[in-house]
Amino acid sequence: MPTYKAPLRDMRFVLHEWLEVHHHLKPLDVFADVDNELIDQVLEESSRFAENVIFPLNQTGDQEGCTYQEGEVKTPAGFKEAFRQYSQAGWLGLDADPDYGGQGLPKILGINVGEMIGSANTAWAMYPGLSRGAAHTIHAHGDEASKTLYIPKLLSGEWAGTMCLTEAHAGTDLGMIRTKAEPLDDGSFSLTGQKIFISAGEHDMTENIIHLVLAKLPNAPEGTKGISLFIVPKYLVNPDGSPGERNGIVCGSIEHKMGINGSATAVLNLDKARGYLIGGEHNGMRCMFTMMNAARLDTGMQGLSLGEVSFQNALAYARDRIQSRSISGTKAPEREADPIIVHADVRRMLLTQKAYNEGARAFANWLALQLDIEKNHPDDTARTDASDLVALLTPVAKAFMTDNGYEVCNLGMQVYGGHGYIKEWGMEQYVRDVRISQIYEGTNGIQALDLIGRKVLRDGGEKLKKFGKLVETFIKDNSANEAMSEFVGPLAKLGQDVQETTMWIGMQGMQNPDEVGAAATNYLRLVGHLVYAYLWASMAQVALSKTEDKDGFYKAKVHTARFYYAHLLPETSALKRKIKAGSKILLELDEDVFAF
Ligand SMILES: Cc1cc2nc3c(=O)[nH]c(=O)nc-3n(C[C@H](O)[C@H](O)[C@H](O)COP(=O)(O)OP(=O)(O)OC[C@H]3O[C@@H](n4cnc5c(N)ncnc54)[C@H](O)[C@@H]3O)c2cc1C
């Protein structure tokens, strides 16, 4: 049976010692009352909920899964009660607007609570995650009446939310959706079509479900420009806010999946379902991007959450399991064999897990802080800078954190040897659960195209330069610090490599757009490594500055930074070479001869 303990020590290091979050939140009026004590209280409280309430439902939820019968879906035992407890404690609205029932705390706090919830039970975490996403989208694009009607109920957990984009023939290319919305005399719309793969699309946890559905109006322009967004409640809402008549949106079946089995993934059939337009006609994609940007960071967090719980268990196992003697001589003579943690190869796996996890935690916190600044800073320039960094690095967070998360979970299973492959130990569940994070919310291949195409090349590299400036300033500030030279030199070199590679792709892309597509995935990894190298150097600098280290925390931090630079960063040389191999080798093979 796996165990989980929230990594509060590292969270506090990131928030208080490294980011000095209090100092950044101070100029944001809305967070004037948020001090370190409050942050720590929220973290402690959340860790208790994650460890004691939802973690015990993780393996049982996976084994039991969801069950479908005649349009109804039953979630695994305990899920509904845990959702009730979570909602009643106010967790759903933690970082949401207090005017609509939220608690108004910063996103950076929400991201840490999210990490714990995801580590404890990712499948369960999908339900509150979708509700929060729906509330967030209505908040950004709904009129006052919709906000008042739906958001408080979504945040109190009385109702739940979904995000209905995908159709059988339209996943990445949403411009091809066929769900139709016909106007009705009273200003509402009648929606007909079918959505597939809808997370939390049907379940027994709440009295109503508020679906956000993409559909096309009659005579809509072709492609994504013709998409509109509609609120489609499962039960139509009475004027007094209570659920009324059953609407024509019904669950046809649920999917049998590789992982996150406690999360219901529904086919939804819309037959003249009544819907309410939000965000204006043909403006659906813009509205959905609001939801997707927040959801992309949350999806990236699934890579960290599952990577963290996998690491904790792999570490405990490696200290306990005895096999063989160390090559350099016996380390535990009192035992029949040495614990496997003495073997260099097992340490390689554990340190890879630790370095990617702690890098991801730093990245997610830093990005969440930019989100708080983007939304709340009184200064225009500060808001614009933060917004540019968020736009640039959201696809990197989604793809780099989940690709690494998959590697981390896979390594966790490997540390257990054959026992990792056996269900009872719980390690294979993490591999199965984390895998979807590389696919949904836009596949990682699509994130890579978004990064190089929309975020970097479209504005001539302006946003990338803003990030580059942060790296340059850090290098300049630390260039005279001897203790930092092992980080500063390689970081500066990688910064130049990224700059040079970006220009190369831009030049090649002007002659042949396929060069951009061919480079995209490797380019995103290259940028991801630049981000982590910057964050690891910066964390090492803080850890090195500490004069007291009673429990060895700072020593471990500096050591992990060194491991990152020595073992993981060298991948960037191969990435550069792969990018420069160009598109020809990918595209010239005739489709017909692929199979030979
Ligand atoms: C468990 C689960 C939960 C989900 N939850 C939701 C949900 O709540 N709401 C919702 O609306 N959807 C949901 N989805 C759908 C999910 O977002 C899509 O599966 C995903 O966006 C990919 O679409 P697709 O499956 O149609 O793949 P396709 O779009 O067919 O892609 C297939 C492959 O082709 C690649 N590809 C496609 N186009 C391009 C291109 N232009 N350039 C390069 N490569 C390309 C992709 O990267 C991918 O590797 C869920 C899916 C699953 C499995």
The ligand as an SDF file (V2000), in Angstrom:
LIG
                    3D

 53 58  0  0  0  0  0  0  0  0999 V2000
   -9.6980   10.7750  -20.1190 C   0  0  0  0  0  0  0  0  0  0  0  0
   -9.9900   11.9240  -21.0220 C   0  0  0  0  0  0  0  0  0  0  0  0
  -10.6120   13.0470  -20.5150 C   0  0  0  0  0  0  0  0  0  0  0  0
  -10.9210   14.1210  -21.3670 C   0  0  0  0  0  0  0  0  0  0  0  0
  -11.6320   15.1860  -20.8760 N   0  0  0  0  0  0  0  0  0  0  0  0
  -12.1310   16.1080  -21.7490 C   0  0  0  0  0  0  0  0  0  0  0  0
  -13.0620   17.1000  -21.3180 C   0  0  0  0  0  0  0  0  0  0  0  0
  -13.3850   17.2110  -20.1370 O   0  0  0  0  0  0  0  0  0  0  0  0
  -13.5790   17.9480  -22.2590 N   0  0  0  0  0  0  0  0  0  0  0  0
  -13.2420   17.8700  -23.5710 C   0  0  0  0  0  0  0  0  0  0  0  0
  -13.7720   18.6350  -24.3610 O   0  0  0  0  0  0  0  0  0  0  0  0
  -12.3450   16.9430  -24.0050 N   0  0  0  0  0  0  0  0  0  0  0  0
  -11.7910   16.0590  -23.1350 C   0  0  0  0  0  0  0  0  0  0  0  0
  -10.9050   15.1100  -23.5780 N   0  0  0  0  0  0  0  0  0  0  0  0
  -10.4950   15.1120  -24.9680 C   0  0  0  0  0  0  0  0  0  0  0  0
   -9.0490   15.5400  -25.1550 C   0  0  0  0  0  0  0  0  0  0  0  0
   -8.8770   16.8990  -24.8690 O   0  0  0  0  0  0  0  0  0  0  0  0
   -8.6420   15.1600  -26.5960 C   0  0  0  0  0  0  0  0  0  0  0  0
   -8.5340   13.7490  -26.6130 O   0  0  0  0  0  0  0  0  0  0  0  0
   -7.3670   15.8120  -27.0490 C   0  0  0  0  0  0  0  0  0  0  0  0
   -7.5420   17.1870  -27.1950 O   0  0  0  0  0  0  0  0  0  0  0  0
   -6.8590   15.2520  -28.3750 C   0  0  0  0  0  0  0  0  0  0  0  0
   -7.8700   15.1370  -29.3250 O   0  0  0  0  0  0  0  0  0  0  0  0
   -8.0990   13.7470  -30.1000 P   0  0  0  0  0  0  0  0  0  0  0  0
   -8.1730   12.6870  -29.0670 O   0  0  0  0  0  0  0  0  0  0  0  0
   -9.2370   13.8850  -31.0230 O   0  0  0  0  0  0  0  0  0  0  0  0
   -6.7680   13.5270  -30.9170 O   0  0  0  0  0  0  0  0  0  0  0  0
   -6.4450   14.1290  -32.4150 P   0  0  0  0  0  0  0  0  0  0  0  0
   -6.7850   15.5600  -32.4530 O   0  0  0  0  0  0  0  0  0  0  0  0
   -7.0550   13.2330  -33.4210 O   0  0  0  0  0  0  0  0  0  0  0  0
   -4.8770   13.9640  -32.4350 O   0  0  0  0  0  0  0  0  0  0  0  0
   -4.2140   12.7290  -32.7200 C   0  0  0  0  0  0  0  0  0  0  0  0
   -2.7110   12.9790  -32.7860 C   0  0  0  0  0  0  0  0  0  0  0  0
   -2.4160   13.8820  -33.8690 O   0  0  0  0  0  0  0  0  0  0  0  0
   -1.6840   14.9940  -33.4010 C   0  0  0  0  0  0  0  0  0  0  0  0
   -2.1110   16.1980  -34.1300 N   0  0  0  0  0  0  0  0  0  0  0  0
   -3.3620   16.6130  -34.3690 C   0  0  0  0  0  0  0  0  0  0  0  0
   -3.3520   17.7700  -35.0590 N   0  0  0  0  0  0  0  0  0  0  0  0
   -2.0670   18.1040  -35.2440 C   0  0  0  0  0  0  0  0  0  0  0  0
   -1.3850   19.1990  -35.8590 C   0  0  0  0  0  0  0  0  0  0  0  0
   -2.0530   20.2190  -36.3950 N   0  0  0  0  0  0  0  0  0  0  0  0
   -0.0290   19.2120  -35.8540 N   0  0  0  0  0  0  0  0  0  0  0  0
    0.6620   18.2110  -35.2740 C   0  0  0  0  0  0  0  0  0  0  0  0
    0.0760   17.1580  -34.6690 N   0  0  0  0  0  0  0  0  0  0  0  0
   -1.2630   17.1060  -34.6440 C   0  0  0  0  0  0  0  0  0  0  0  0
   -1.9960   15.0960  -31.9130 C   0  0  0  0  0  0  0  0  0  0  0  0
   -0.9630   15.7520  -31.1930 O   0  0  0  0  0  0  0  0  0  0  0  0
   -2.1370   13.6270  -31.5290 C   0  0  0  0  0  0  0  0  0  0  0  0
   -0.8790   13.0750  -31.2420 O   0  0  0  0  0  0  0  0  0  0  0  0
  -10.5530   14.0580  -22.7310 C   0  0  0  0  0  0  0  0  0  0  0  0
   -9.8940   12.9320  -23.2170 C   0  0  0  0  0  0  0  0  0  0  0  0
   -9.6210   11.8680  -22.4100 C   0  0  0  0  0  0  0  0  0  0  0  0
   -8.9710   10.6480  -22.9920 C   0  0  0  0  0  0  0  0  0  0  0  0
  1  2  1  0
  2  3  1  0
  2 52  2  0
  3  4  2  0
  4  5  1  0
  4 50  1  0
  5  6  2  0
  6  7  1  0
  6 13  1  0
  7  8  2  0
  7  9  1  0
  9 10  1  0
 10 11  2  0
 10 12  1  0
 12 13  2  0
 13 14  1  0
 14 15  1  0
 14 50  1  0
 15 16  1  0
 16 17  1  0
 16 18  1  0
 18 19  1  0
 18 20  1  0
 20 21  1  0
 20 22  1  0
 22 23  1  0
 23 24  1  0
 24 25  2  0
 24 26  1  0
 24 27  1  0
 27 28  1  0
 28 29  2  0
 28 30  1  0
 28 31  1  0
 31 32  1  0
 32 33  1  0
 33 34  1  0
 33 48  1  0
 34 35  1  0
 35 36  1  0
 35 46  1  0
 36 37  1  0
 36 45  1  0
 37 38  2  0
 38 39  1  0
 39 40  1  0
 39 45  2  0
 40 41  1  0
 40 42  2  0
 42 43  1  0
 43 44  2  0
 44 45  1  0
 46 47  1  0
 46 48  1  0
 48 49  1  0
 50 51  2  0
 51 52  1  0
 52 53  1  0
M  END
$$$$
